[in-house]
Each structure stands twice: as C-alpha cells, then as structure tokens.
C-alpha cells in the first residue's frame, strides 16, 4: 500500500513540474492556410441548403443527403449480414442475477 501511495505521489509531482509547452509563432504559410480554410468553409456554408425553401424541397433531397452521409461514414452500401452463431461459454448462477 505504501508503494502505491508513493508511486501516485511521485507521478503527481512529476506531472505538475513539467515545462509549459512551446508555442511556435504562426508563419505566413499558417496564415494562408487558415484563410483558405475559412474561405472554403464559408463557401460550403453558403451553398449548404441552397434551393431548399419548402418542406417538400427538404423531403425530396433528404434521402439522397442521408445516403451521401452514410457513404462518407463507410456505411453505404451496407455489407451483407453474416449468420450469427452464438455460443454459451459459461453461466453465472446467483440469486441476485437472472
């Protein structure tokens, strides 16, 4: 028990005494990249829902957008479902567990 407390105390002191992380000044390339990404996100945000003015517009396009989102997440097309073969490997028999 004493070694555990000593180890925890040593880790706490070691972590607290660490040097502050170095922050490098932004370069011209960093500023240009930031400006580029701000421009791109502004363009995407501007045209995000262009052409959607009514509920029916939304209903007409939502299924395609859902499919595109699933594709981007690697969930489309759905893989074939294999046959499940469950195996009981053990049981716990207690009064307080069903």
C-alpha positions as CSV (number, residue, x, y, z in Angstrom):
1,X,0.0,0.0,0.0
2,X,2.9,2.3,0.8
3,X,4.4,1.8,-2.6
4,X,1.2,2.6,-4.3
5,X,0.8,5.9,-2.4
6,X,4.4,6.8,-3.1
7,X,4.0,6.0,-6.8
8,X,0.9,8.1,-7.1
9,X,2.6,11.0,-5.2
10,X,5.7,10.7,-7.5
11,X,3.5,10.8,-10.6
12,X,1.6,13.8,-9.4
13,X,4.8,15.8,-8.6
14,X,6.4,14.7,-11.9
15,X,3.3,15.8,-13.9
16,X,3.0,19.1,-12.1
17,X,6.6,20.0,-12.6
18,X,6.5,19.7,-16.4
19,X,7.6,22.6,-18.5
20,X,5.0,24.6,-20.3
21,X,4.5,23.5,-24.0
22,X,6.4,25.5,-26.6
23,X,4.1,27.7,-28.7
24,X,5.6,28.4,-32.1
25,X,4.6,31.7,-33.8
26,X,2.3,31.5,-36.8
27,X,4.1,31.6,-40.1
28,X,2.9,33.1,-43.4
29,X,2.0,29.6,-44.6
30,X,-0.1,29.1,-41.4
31,X,-2.0,32.3,-42.0
32,X,-2.6,31.5,-45.7
33,X,-3.8,28.0,-44.8
34,X,-6.2,29.5,-42.2
35,X,-7.5,32.0,-44.7
36,X,-8.0,29.3,-47.3
37,X,-9.9,27.0,-44.9
38,X,-12.1,30.0,-43.7
39,X,-12.9,30.8,-47.3
40,X,-13.8,27.1,-48.1
41,X,-16.0,26.7,-45.1
42,X,-17.8,30.0,-45.8
43,X,-18.5,28.8,-49.4
44,X,-19.8,25.4,-48.2
45,X,-21.9,27.0,-45.5
46,X,-23.4,29.5,-48.0
47,X,-24.5,26.8,-50.5
48,X,-25.3,24.2,-47.9
49,X,-29.1,24.5,-48.2
50,X,-29.4,26.5,-51.4
51,X,-32.6,25.5,-53.2
52,X,-34.3,24.3,-50.0
53,X,-37.2,26.7,-49.4
54,X,-40.1,24.5,-48.5
55,X,-40.6,21.4,-46.5
56,X,-41.2,19.4,-49.8
57,X,-37.8,20.6,-51.1
58,X,-36.3,19.1,-47.9
59,X,-38.2,15.9,-48.1
60,X,-37.2,15.4,-51.8
61,X,-33.5,15.8,-51.1
62,X,-33.1,14.4,-47.6
63,X,-32.9,10.7,-48.7
64,X,-30.0,11.5,-51.0
65,X,-28.2,13.5,-48.4
66,X,-28.7,10.7,-45.9
67,X,-27.2,8.2,-48.4
68,X,-24.2,10.5,-49.1
69,X,-23.6,10.9,-45.3
70,X,-23.7,7.1,-44.9
71,X,-21.3,6.7,-47.8
72,X,-18.9,9.2,-46.2
73,X,-19.0,7.3,-43.0
74,X,-18.4,4.0,-44.7
75,X,-21.9,2.7,-44.0
76,X,-23.1,2.5,-47.6
77,X,-23.5,0.2,-49.3
78,X,-24.3,-1.9,-46.2
79,X,-22.3,-5.1,-46.0
80,X,-24.1,-8.4,-46.1
81,X,-25.1,-9.7,-42.7
82,X,-23.5,-12.9,-41.8
83,X,-25.2,-15.7,-39.9
84,X,-24.8,-15.3,-36.2
85,X,-23.7,-18.4,-34.3
86,X,-23.9,-17.7,-30.6
87,X,-22.1,-20.0,-28.2
88,X,-22.7,-20.1,-24.5
89,X,-19.3,-20.3,-22.9
90,X,-20.3,-20.2,-19.2
91,X,-23.1,-19.4,-16.7
92,X,-23.2,-17.4,-13.5
93,X,-25.7,-18.9,-11.1
94,X,-26.6,-16.5,-8.3
95,X,-29.8,-15.5,-6.6
96,X,-29.4,-11.8,-7.4
97,X,-28.6,-12.3,-11.1
98,X,-31.2,-13.6,-13.6
